[in-house]
Amino acid sequence: MYLYRYSQWQFLYGLLAVYGLRIHEAWNIANWDKSVTIEDSNGIIVTDNTSKTNGNDENGKPSYHQIKKKIVIPAILDPNNQDFWLCIGHETKTGFRVAFPISPHGHSSNCQWIKDFNLIQSLNLPDIKNPLERRMNGQHMCSQSVNKWFEAQKYGFTPHALRHAYNIRGHNLGINQKVLANSLGHGIIMNSTTYLRNESYESKLQGLKREIRQDNANRDKLEKLKLKLEKLENENKYLRSENEHLKTELKMYEALKGK
């Protein structure tokens, strides 16, 4: 039975932990063994306004054109891939998006968990029959099976907790909230409230300690800059005094020379 194929479950566990996926999204990955091309039509260019015949409208004002940029996201298995961005297909809760990997040590190319979980291999998901079929309660077959697996293993947490942990790691690494929210596929408010509500006191304490260390480091840097500024001001004051002294001596010399 599929419940006992541990390598597949370990692989899935790694995907959920590293990318903060919802369970069914693991079965909606679009770029595992092939690249994905995205058309970005948000780019705006202004045409040359040096002449009325070169991109200007009938009133002589420069016209605007929307341009489409093609962005290629390489396959995860592409040997030249260094970012390991994951494209999640449209058949998901929040539609198409791009997620990036995060471990406690870093993200994207610095994500050690990519290696630790041995994710660079053929997509090795559990053999769940009709994984994206929905049950009467609206839950996907895969979600039901994965939740049962976690419960059977007595992990003490649900698969969704890995998604919360991903978000907390991102915050601890100082990743921009909007970037994190985009990777997770939800809004900034949910990202900064609901998803952080499950952060442990130990994690909060570590975050507080880190902020205090950073604040102390910034204060030390500020004090050093203040001392350097004070030293430069004293040197400048001395040079001005020396300059005035030399001017006085020069006037006395010229006065004596005139006699």
Contacts in CASP RR format, 6 or more apart in sequence:
PFRMAT RR
TARGET T0000
AUTHOR 0000-0000-0000
METHOD contacts of the structure
MODEL  1
MYLYRYSQWQFLYGLLAVYGLRIHEAWNIANWDKSVTIEDSNGIIVTDNT
SKTNGNDENGKPSYHQIKKKIVIPAILDPNNQDFWLCIGHETKTGFRVAF
PISPHGHSSNCQWIKDFNLIQSLNLPDIKNPLERRMNGQHMCSQSVNKWF
EAQKYGFTPHALRHAYNIRGHNLGINQKVLANSLGHGIIMNSTTYLRNES
YESKLQGLKREIRQDNANRDKLEKLKLKLEKLENENKYLRSENEHLKTEL
KMYEALKGK
2 8 0 8 1.000
2 126 0 8 1.000
2 127 0 8 1.000
2 128 0 8 1.000
2 145 0 8 1.000
3 145 0 8 1.000
3 149 0 8 1.000
3 152 0 8 1.000
5 126 0 8 1.000
5 127 0 8 1.000
7 124 0 8 1.000
8 124 0 8 1.000
8 125 0 8 1.000
8 126 0 8 1.000
8 127 0 8 1.000
9 126 0 8 1.000
9 149 0 8 1.000
10 117 0 8 1.000
11 117 0 8 1.000
11 118 0 8 1.000
11 119 0 8 1.000
11 121 0 8 1.000
11 124 0 8 1.000
11 125 0 8 1.000
12 26 0 8 1.000
12 125 0 8 1.000
12 126 0 8 1.000
12 146 0 8 1.000
13 117 0 8 1.000
13 162 0 8 1.000
14 113 0 8 1.000
14 117 0 8 1.000
14 119 0 8 1.000
15 21 0 8 1.000
15 26 0 8 1.000
15 117 0 8 1.000
15 119 0 8 1.000
16 23 0 8 1.000
16 26 0 8 1.000
16 159 0 8 1.000
16 162 0 8 1.000
16 163 0 8 1.000
17 113 0 8 1.000
17 117 0 8 1.000
17 162 0 8 1.000
17 165 0 8 1.000
17 166 0 8 1.000
18 101 0 8 1.000
18 102 0 8 1.000
18 103 0 8 1.000
18 111 0 8 1.000
18 113 0 8 1.000
18 114 0 8 1.000
18 117 0 8 1.000
18 119 0 8 1.000
18 166 0 8 1.000
19 86 0 8 1.000
19 99 0 8 1.000
19 100 0 8 1.000
19 101 0 8 1.000
19 166 0 8 1.000
19 183 0 8 1.000
20 99 0 8 1.000
20 102 0 8 1.000
20 162 0 8 1.000
20 163 0 8 1.000
20 165 0 8 1.000
20 166 0 8 1.000
20 167 0 8 1.000
20 183 0 8 1.000
20 184 0 8 1.000
21 86 0 8 1.000
21 88 0 8 1.000
21 99 0 8 1.000
21 163 0 8 1.000
22 92 0 8 1.000
22 93 0 8 1.000
22 143 0 8 1.000
22 160 0 8 1.000
22 163 0 8 1.000
23 140 0 8 1.000
23 142 0 8 1.000
23 143 0 8 1.000
23 146 0 8 1.000
23 147 0 8 1.000
23 159 0 8 1.000
23 160 0 8 1.000
24 92 0 8 1.000
24 93 0 8 1.000
24 131 0 8 1.000
24 132 0 8 1.000
24 140 0 8 1.000
24 142 0 8 1.000
24 143 0 8 1.000
25 88 0 8 1.000
25 89 0 8 1.000
25 92 0 8 1.000
25 93 0 8 1.000
26 125 0 8 1.000
26 142 0 8 1.000
27 125 0 8 1.000
27 131 0 8 1.000
27 132 0 8 1.000
27 142 0 8 1.000
28 88 0 8 1.000
28 89 0 8 1.000
28 90 0 8 1.000
28 91 0 8 1.000
28 92 0 8 1.000
28 132 0 8 1.000
29 76 0 8 1.000
29 86 0 8 1.000
29 87 0 8 1.000
29 88 0 8 1.000
29 89 0 8 1.000
29 123 0 8 1.000
30 36 0 8 1.000
30 87 0 8 1.000
30 88 0 8 1.000
30 89 0 8 1.000
30 96 0 8 1.000
31 73 0 8 1.000
31 74 0 8 1.000
31 75 0 8 1.000
31 76 0 8 1.000
31 85 0 8 1.000
31 86 0 8 1.000
31 87 0 8 1.000
32 75 0 8 1.000
32 76 0 8 1.000
32 77 0 8 1.000
32 123 0 8 1.000
33 75 0 8 1.000
33 76 0 8 1.000
33 77 0 8 1.000
33 122 0 8 1.000
33 123 0 8 1.000
34 75 0 8 1.000
35 72 0 8 1.000
35 73 0 8 1.000
35 74 0 8 1.000
35 75 0 8 1.000
35 78 0 8 1.000
36 72 0 8 1.000
36 73 0 8 1.000
36 87 0 8 1.000
37 70 0 8 1.000
37 71 0 8 1.000
37 72 0 8 1.000
37 73 0 8 1.000
38 70 0 8 1.000
38 71 0 8 1.000
38 72 0 8 1.000
38 73 0 8 1.000
38 87 0 8 1.000
38 98 0 8 1.000
39 68 0 8 1.000
39 69 0 8 1.000
39 70 0 8 1.000
39 71 0 8 1.000
40 68 0 8 1.000
40 69 0 8 1.000
40 70 0 8 1.000
40 71 0 8 1.000
41 66 0 8 1.000
41 67 0 8 1.000
41 68 0 8 1.000
41 69 0 8 1.000
43 66 0 8 1.000
43 67 0 8 1.000
43 69 0 8 1.000
44 64 0 8 1.000
44 65 0 8 1.000
44 66 0 8 1.000
44 67 0 8 1.000
45 64 0 8 1.000
45 65 0 8 1.000
45 67 0 8 1.000
46 62 0 8 1.000
46 63 0 8 1.000
46 64 0 8 1.000
47 54 0 8 1.000
47 55 0 8 1.000
47 56 0 8 1.000
47 62 0 8 1.000
47 63 0 8 1.000
47 64 0 8 1.000
47 65 0 8 1.000
48 54 0 8 1.000
48 55 0 8 1.000
48 62 0 8 1.000
49 55 0 8 1.000
49 56 0 8 1.000
49 60 0 8 1.000
49 61 0 8 1.000
49 62 0 8 1.000
52 60 0 8 1.000
55 62 0 8 1.000
55 63 0 8 1.000
56 62 0 8 1.000
56 63 0 8 1.000
57 63 0 8 1.000
73 85 0 8 1.000
73 87 0 8 1.000
73 98 0 8 1.000
74 80 0 8 1.000
74 81 0 8 1.000
74 83 0 8 1.000
75 81 0 8 1.000
76 84 0 8 1.000
76 86 0 8 1.000
76 119 0 8 1.000
76 120 0 8 1.000
77 120 0 8 1.000
77 122 0 8 1.000
82 108 0 8 1.000
82 109 0 8 1.000
83 100 0 8 1.000
83 108 0 8 1.000
83 109 0 8 1.000
84 100 0 8 1.000
84 101 0 8 1.000
84 108 0 8 1.000
84 109 0 8 1.000
84 111 0 8 1.000
84 114 0 8 1.000
85 98 0 8 1.000
85 99 0 8 1.000
85 100 0 8 1.000
85 108 0 8 1.000
86 98 0 8 1.000
86 99 0 8 1.000
86 100 0 8 1.000
86 101 0 8 1.000
87 96 0 8 1.000
87 97 0 8 1.000
87 98 0 8 1.000
88 95 0 8 1.000
88 96 0 8 1.000
88 97 0 8 1.000
88 98 0 8 1.000
88 99 0 8 1.000
89 95 0 8 1.000
89 96 0 8 1.000
89 97 0 8 1.000
90 96 0 8 1.000
91 132 0 8 1.000
94 185 0 8 1.000
94 186 0 8 1.000
97 182 0 8 1.000
97 183 0 8 1.000
97 185 0 8 1.000
98 182 0 8 1.000
98 183 0 8 1.000
99 183 0 8 1.000
99 184 0 8 1.000
99 185 0 8 1.000
100 107 0 8 1.000
100 108 0 8 1.000
100 183 0 8 1.000
101 107 0 8 1.000
101 108 0 8 1.000
101 111 0 8 1.000
101 113 0 8 1.000
101 114 0 8 1.000
102 111 0 8 1.000
102 113 0 8 1.000
102 166 0 8 1.000
102 169 0 8 1.000
102 170 0 8 1.000
102 173 0 8 1.000
102 175 0 8 1.000
103 110 0 8 1.000
103 111 0 8 1.000
103 112 0 8 1.000
103 113 0 8 1.000
103 114 0 8 1.000
103 116 0 8 1.000
103 169 0 8 1.000
104 169 0 8 1.000
104 172 0 8 1.000
105 111 0 8 1.000
105 112 0 8 1.000
106 112 0 8 1.000
106 173 0 8 1.000
107 170 0 8 1.000
107 173 0 8 1.000
107 175 0 8 1.000
113 119 0 8 1.000
114 120 0 8 1.000
125 131 0 8 1.000
126 142 0 8 1.000
126 145 0 8 1.000
126 146 0 8 1.000
126 149 0 8 1.000
128 141 0 8 1.000
128 142 0 8 1.000
128 145 0 8 1.000
129 141 0 8 1.000
130 141 0 8 1.000
131 140 0 8 1.000
131 141 0 8 1.000
131 142 0 8 1.000
131 145 0 8 1.000
132 140 0 8 1.000
132 141 0 8 1.000
132 142 0 8 1.000
133 140 0 8 1.000
133 141 0 8 1.000
134 140 0 8 1.000
134 141 0 8 1.000
135 141 0 8 1.000
135 144 0 8 1.000
143 159 0 8 1.000
146 159 0 8 1.000
147 158 0 8 1.000
147 159 0 8 1.000
150 156 0 8 1.000
150 157 0 8 1.000
150 158 0 8 1.000
150 159 0 8 1.000
161 198 0 8 1.000
163 184 0 8 1.000
163 195 0 8 1.000
164 195 0 8 1.000
164 198 0 8 1.000
164 199 0 8 1.000
166 184 0 8 1.000
167 180 0 8 1.000
167 184 0 8 1.000
167 191 0 8 1.000
167 195 0 8 1.000
167 196 0 8 1.000
168 195 0 8 1.000
168 196 0 8 1.000
168 198 0 8 1.000
168 199 0 8 1.000
168 203 0 8 1.000
170 180 0 8 1.000
171 177 0 8 1.000
171 180 0 8 1.000
171 196 0 8 1.000
172 203 0 8 1.000
172 206 0 8 1.000
172 207 0 8 1.000
172 210 0 8 1.000
177 188 0 8 1.000
177 191 0 8 1.000
177 192 0 8 1.000
178 188 0 8 1.000
180 191 0 8 1.000
181 187 0 8 1.000
181 188 0 8 1.000
181 190 0 8 1.000
181 191 0 8 1.000
184 191 0 8 1.000
184 195 0 8 1.000
186 195 0 8 1.000
END
